[in-house]
């Protein structure tokens, strides 16, 4: 292997090897090193010269590019003169010791070099001992009603569950999607995580969509037509003017992207070359020529945020209120990557290493963040994304928080490898944004966990995730599940997740049957997996003292876990799971309805029984 290439890769944080979940070691190939270095914006053919330049720049620095400091405490002592600009825009100069630094991200200039000071609390406070319900927002309309669930539907559900004593209501990601492509309905592959989905605005759309599975090819166009009709009748509002002024250039750029998508298609790499650069004269000319088209998309964001604010207000009596989910990445051809191209790696996708169900690993078609650019810009992109979600939620789940330590990059034509991320800084930014509003952060820490990550999450006060079906003694000869008392405390515990089978589906092995039907496992593997599942089911029944959902919920309630999440699919007795990882359209992902209307959910016997169990166990969700 080219020594300069491997040393440059190491300098940039590319790991030389990794161990997957099947305990196999993988050595990062020269082809992968070259592809990842190129995706980071460097020429792998000039590895030696690039390495020398980067090492010289690092050696010349007085301070590193970023420092995590404790908020509301004096900053570090600087050798020489400094200029400090706080997050609120106030600036001062001095020499030696820095002043007390308030919560936030501040810019320090020393000898012409910039260091970002991440002034964060050392840890976040522990949340109360409560329970809540997680549900798919899209599934809140019955087949009779048609269409997808709206923010208004969600507000009604929140109010109903608050009456039963729930402390939070969690939903799938509601990031902005692709209104021009009705097939791009996965909530985990958004066009922008900074903006919100307009599909769920209550605009009176009446799509001809009354099947058990949601037909997005009918729902998306109907929603777009309803929103455009509402906008055509819009005569202005001072609140909208204030929103435009507050959101500024960031909103303008997003709306411009969406307007260009209306004309040229959902994915910007397919546009005319001159329009692929947001700073081009042609893009500026379009903005001048089509102000109404751009204004429509800004207005739609305002409408979404108004209705989300109503949901937030409906949740004001809950201990934690609305619980949102942050997707791990963004679509490589969406608004985020178009608006800030230097921040994202090209030619690589986020993914996952090989495991039992994906022997070749997974490629998620999500754009990785370039860690160097993220650091050089003061982590502002992450801060803005978190802040947008926490404007409406007091619980935020960060999907695949393993990516805060290392992200698995998969080049287009080479095996994947891990890239180290600035973990301490990313955790500090999460603490900063949570502390601003008193929110709880949950990190989805399942899978191939790096050593020390659980400890770092706990030290930050970020809750982990525990899934009951995985809480086993994996070294035992036969399935052996943890008793309730052995569960961790500073976590959110649930039976499963949207990527796993429901309670009834797990007991039947429905997910295994799907894998066999789709050919991802052969007949022998399917039989072996089903035999093992039946042994797991029997062992779990013994652990919880029965086989019905009431026993399961009582078991979860008895754990010391601070938060318990009950999935609506389980409370309603559904069999099929919302999403089957590794599939796109061959399994009906993100299309299943809950089967009851939003107004009836809190009155369903399964939901009422679960609330009674949680309350009896001492978990109360009201303030």
N, C-alpha and C positions, 0 to 999 in steps of 0.2 A: 504494500500500500504506500502511496505517496506520503512521505512523512510530513511535508508542509501542509498537505491537504488535511491529514488527521489532526495536526496541531491547530490549524485554523478552525476546524470543526469543534474541537474541544474548547477553544477560546470562545466560540459562539454558543456553547452549551449543548452541542449535539453529543449524546451519549454513545460511547464506542460499542456498547453491548447492553442487552437487557434480558431479564428472565420473564417468560410469560406465565400465565396461570396454570399451564400444564407442566411447569418447572423446566421447560426447555430454555436453553440459552441461545440467543441470536446475536451474532456479530454484525455490526453495521457495515455494509459493503461500501466500497469506494463510489459506486454508482449512486447510492443513497446519500453519502456525504456530499457529493458534488451537487446533487439535485436540491438538497436542503440549503446548502450554502448559496446556490443561485436564487432560491426562493427568498432568502433573507436579503437579497439585493447585492450580493458580491459575486465576483467572477472566480469560479473555482480554478480556472487556468492560471490565475495570478495569485495563487494561495500564499506563496512566500512573501511577496510584496505587501499583500493585504494584511497578513499577520504582523509583519514588522510595523506597518502603519498603526494598526490597532493597539499593539503593545506599547508603542511610543506615546500614543495619545493617553493611554491609561497611566503610564509612568509619569507623565507631565502634570497630572491632575493633583491639586492640593486636597480636594475632597472627592468622594465618589459621586456618581451621577445622582444618587438618592440616598437619603438617610431616614430611618424610622425613629421618631422621637416621641416622647410622652406629651400629650396635649396638656396645656395649661401649666407647663413647667418650663423653666429656662432652657433655651436651646444650647447646643454645644459651644465650646470656646473655639474661636476661629483664629488661626495664626495670620494676623494682618487685618486690613480693612475689608469691609463687606457692605453689600447693599441688599436689603431684604424687602421683598414685596409680598405682603400677606395676601391671602386668598380674597379678602374683601376689597383689595385694590390699594390699600394704604401702604406706603413705602417709607423706609427709613434707612439711614446709613450709620455705621459705627465701626468699632475696632475691638477685637477680642471676643468677649462673651456676648452671645445673642440674648435678646430679651425673652420673656415668657411667650410661648407660641400657642395661640388659640387652636382649637380643633380645626383642621383643614389641611390643604396642600399648598405650601408656600414656596416661593422662588428665592433662592439665595445666590447672589453673584459674588464670587471671590476671584480676583485676578483674571477677570474675563471669562471665567468658567461658571457654568450653572449647575447648582445642586438643588434638587427638589427635596424639601423637608416635609415628610408625611407625619403630621402631628396627630396622633391617634390615641385613644384610650388604650391602656395596656390590655384590657380585657372587657368584654361585654357582660352585663349582669345576667344572672340566671333567670329564665322565664318562670312563670307560675306552673303548677301541676295541673294541666288542663287537657282537653280533648277537642277534636274538631273533625270535620268531614272534608275529604278531597273528592272532587267531581270534575267531569269534563264539561266545560262551559258549552261546547258545541252540541252536547247531547241533551240539553235541558228542554228541548221541544219534542213532544211525542210525534209519532207518525201522523196522527190525526191533525195536529197543529201544523206540521210541516216546517221546513227550514231548519235553522240552527238557533241555539240559545243566544239570547241577547244580554247586554249589560243590565237592562231592565229586569229580565228574568232572574239574573244573578242577584240583584238587589232584593227581590222578593224571597229568594231562597235564603239569603243571609238573614233577613228579618225572621223568617220562620225557624231557622236553626238556632238563632239567638234565643228564641222563646223556649227552646228545649235545653238550653244551658251549654251549647257549644261555645268554645272559646275562639275558634277560627274557622274559616271556610277557604279551602284551597282549590285552585283551578290550574289547568294546563297553561303554558305560556300564551300570552296575548300580545306578542310582538307583531309589528306590521308585517303583512304578507304581500302576496302578489295578486292584486285584483285582476290583472290581465291574463292570468293563467289559473284557471279553475282546478287544474290538476295539482297545483302546488299548495296543498292544504295542510301539510305537516306543520304543527306549531313549533317544531324544533329545527326548522330550516327557514328562518325568517329573512325578509329583505333588510330589516333593521331591528335591532334590539333596543334602540333608543326611542322608537316610536311604537304606536299601538295599532292593533288590528281594527280596521273599520268594518270588518265582516259582522261584528257583534253589536254595532250601533243599532238601537231600536229606531228604525226609519220607516216602519210599516210595510216592509217588503212582503209580498205574498207569492212565493215561488210555488210552482207546481211540483212539490216534492213531499210525497206522503208515503214513502217506502220505509221499511225498517232501517235500512242503511241510508245515510244522508247522501243526496246527490248533489255534489258541489257544482257540477256542470249546469245545474239549474239554479242553485242557491246564489252563487257568486254573481252571475249577470243580473239576477233580480235585485240583489242588494245594491249593486252599482247603479242600476236604473233608479231605484228609490232614493238613493243619496243624491243623485244628480237632479232629480225632480225637486227635492227639498232645497238644494242649493240654488236652483233657479228662482225659487220664491224667497230666498234670503235677502233681506233689505238692509242688512248691517246690524251690528251690535257693538256697543262700546267695549264689552268684555272681549269680543273677538279682536278688536283693535289692540287692546292691552296684551292679549295673548301673543299676537304677532310681534309686538315690540319686545316682550320678554324673551321669547324663543329665538328671535333674531335670525342670523345667517344660517344656523344649524337647521332650523325648520324650513327656511327658504330653499336650502340645498336639497333636502329630502323631498319637498313638494315638487321641485323642479325635476328631480329624478322620476317621480311618479308620473308627472305630466309627459315627460319624454317617453316613458314606458307605454302610455296610452297610444302614442303615435307609432313607435318603432318596435314594440314588443317588450315582454317582461324582463329580458335579460340583456344587460348593457353590452356584453361582448359581441352581441349580434347586431348592434346599432351601427350606423355609419361611423367610420373611424373618427371623424372630427367631433362627434358627440360623446365619445367614450372618455374624454377628458373634461371634467367639470369646470376647468378653468379656461376652456377654449373660447375663442370669439364666437364660434357658432352656437355654443350653449348660451352665452350671454345674449346673443341675438334672439334666440328662441324665447328666453325669459321676457324680453322686451316685446316680442311679437305676440306672445300668448299669455298675458298676465292672468286672464280669467281661468285658464287651464291650471296654472300653478296655484292660484288662490283657492280653487276647489279642493285641492289635496291638503292645503294648510287648514282650510275650514273643516274638512273631514277629521283631521287630527284633533281639532278643538272640540268637535262634537263627541268624539270618543272620550276625551279627557273629562268633559262635562258629565257624561254618564258614569264614568268610573268614579268621579267625585261623589256622585249620588250613591254608588255602592259603598264607598268608604263611609259616608254619613250613615247609611243604613246599618253599618257594622260598628257604630260608635259605642254601643253598650257591651260589645264582646271584649274579652281581655286583650286579644290580639287583633281581631278583625280579619281583614282580607289577607290571604296567603297567596303570593304570586310565585311563579316559577321562572327562573332565568335560564334560557337555553344556553348550551355550552358554546355555541358558535353561530355564525351568520352565513347565509348563502354566498358563495363566491361571486355570483353575478347579480347581487342585489344592491340596494341603495347604500348600505354601509361601505361596501368595498368601492363603489363608484365615487362616493363623496370623500373618502379618505384613502386613496389607493396606496400611499406609502406605508400605511399601518398594517397592511395585510400581505401575507406571503402568497405568491403566485406559483402555480404548478404543483402545489401540495394541498392535501386535504387533512383535516383532523380525522382521527380514526381510533381503532383499538387493536392491540396485538392479538395473536391467535388465542383461541380458547376452545372449549369442548364443542361448541356449536359452530364456530367459525374458524376452522383449521388454518385458513389463509389470512386471518385477521379481518378487520372491517375498515371500509373507507366511507366516511359519513358525508362527503361532499359539503364540507363546511370549511370556511377560510380560516387558517391559523393567524393569530396576531403575531407580528414580529416583536420579540421581547425587547430588542434594542430601541426600536422606535417608540414602543410603549413607555419605556423608561425616559427617553429623551424628551417626551412630551408631557412628563409629569403624571403619567397614568390617567390623564384627563378623560380618555375614551371610556375606560372602565368606570370612573367616578360618575360620569354623566349617565351611563346606562343604569347603574345602581340607583342613582338619585331619581331617575324617571320612574322606576318601579316603586321606590319607597315613598313617592309622592302619594300613593294610593294604598299601599300595603304596610302592615307592621310585622309581617313574616315574609321573608324572601328565601326561597330554596335555590341554591346555586347548583345547577346540574353538573355532574362530573367535576367536582371541585378538585379532583386529582390534577386537573389541568392547571391549578394554581402552582403546583410544584413542577410537573413535567407534562408536556403535551405530546401525544403520539402523532407525528407528521408522516403522511403517506404520499410519497411522490407519485406522479402519474405512471411512471414506467420503472419503478424500483420498489423494493421492500420498504416498510416503514421503520422509523426509529424515534426514540424519545428526544425531546428538546427541553432542556432545563428552563424553567420560568423563574422570575424574581418573586419567589413565594412570600418572603417577609413583607415586601412592598404590597403585593396584591391582598394579603390578609389585612394589612394596615388600612388600605383603601376601603375594604369591606367594613372594618370597624369604624372608620370615620363616618361613612355614609349611614350606617346603622345608628350610631350614636347621635347623629343630628336629629333623628325623629324617634328615638327610643325603640328601635325595631329589633327583632330576632333574626339572625342569619342561620340558615341550615345549609350545611355542605353535604352533598350527596357523595359520601365516601365509600362507595361499594366498588368491588372489582379488584384490580391489580394495585393494591395500596402500597405506595412507597413507605419505607421505614421512617417513623418519626412524624408522619403527617397527622395521625390521630392525636398525638401529643401536642402538636402545634395548633391544631384546631381547638383542642380543649383549652390551651393557654390563652387563645384569643377570645374564648367565650362563644365560639361558633359551634353550634350543635351538629353532631353527626347524624347519620341515618342508620336505623337498624330494621331489618326485614325479618320477621319471625320465621319464615320458611328457610332462611339461611342461618339462623342462630342455632347451629349444631356443633357438636364435637366432631370435627371432620376427621380426626384420627381414630375414632371408634370403629370397631369392626362392623357394627350395624348402626343405623340411624339413631342418634341420641340427641334430643333437643334440650336446650337450656331451660331450667325452671324460671318462672317469672322474676324471682328475687335476684337472679344472676344477671339480669339485663343492666346495661349502662344507664346512668341517670341523665347525663347531659346530652341527650339525643332525642330525636323524633323517632318513635317506633310505630311501625305499621305491619300488617300481615304481609303485604306485597307492595307493588307499585304499578304504574300504568304499563310498564314493560314486562310484567309478570302475570301469570294466570290469577284469576279471581279465586276466592276461597272454594267455590264449587268447582271451578275449572281445574284447579290444582288437584283436588281430590280425585277427579276423573282422569287426569292426565291429558286434558284437552290440548295443552301447548305441545306436548310430545306428539300427539296425533297430527297436529298441524305440521310439525317438522317432518314427520314421515310422509304426509300427503304432498308436501312441497319438495321432497327429495333431498333435504339437507342432512338427513340421517337415513341409513339403509334399514332394512327390515330387522336385521339382527340387533342393531343398535337401538331401534325403537322398542323392541321387545325387552331388552335389558334395561332401558331407561324406564319403561313402564313398571317392570318388576321392582326396581329400586324405588320408584315413586310410591307404589303401594306399601312398601316397607316404611317409607317416610311418613305416609299418612297414618299408619297404625301407630307409629312411635309418637307422632304429634298428638294424636287423640289421647294417648295415655298421659302425655304431659299436661294437656289442658283439661283432662277429666271428662271428655265427651266428644261428640262429633258435630254438634249444632253450632250455629253462628253465635248464639248467646254464650256458649262456653268459650269460644274464641275471644269475644269482646271482653268477657270477664277476666280472662287471662291477660289480655293487653292492659286492661285497667289496673291490674294488680302489680304491674312492673313499676320500678322506680323512675322510669323514663319521664322526663318533664312534659313532653308532648306526645299524645297518642293521635294518630291519624286513622280514621276509619274510612275506607273507600266506599263511595256510594254504590258501586257495582256489587259489593259484598252485602251491604245492608238491604239491597233490593233483590238479592238472590240471583244475580245474573251469572252466567257461565262463561261467556266469551270475554277475553281481555281486550283493552282498547288498542294495544299496539303489540306487534310481534317483531322484536328487534331483528335486523338483517333482512327485512322485507320492505317493499314499497307499496306495490299495488296487488301483489299476489295474495296478500292477506288484507282484509278491509280495515286497515289502520285509520284511526281518527274519524271513523264514520258511524260508529255504533251509538244509537240513542239509549238513554237510560230507561225509556219505556213508560215514564210517568212525566206529567207536566211539572213545571217549576213550582206552580202553586200547590201541587199535591205532595211534593217530596217530603216536607217536614211532617206530614200527616200519615205517611206510610208506616204500617205497623213495625217493619224492621228498623226504621229510623227511630221511632218512638221507643222501642225496646232497648236499642243501643244507648239512647240518651239516659234512660232510667238506670241502666247498668253503670254507666260512667258516673252519674250523680251519686249513686249509692256507694261507689268506690271513693268518693271524696273529690272527684274531678269536677270542678265548677268553672264555667267559662265566662261568667258575667263579671263585670268590674265591681 
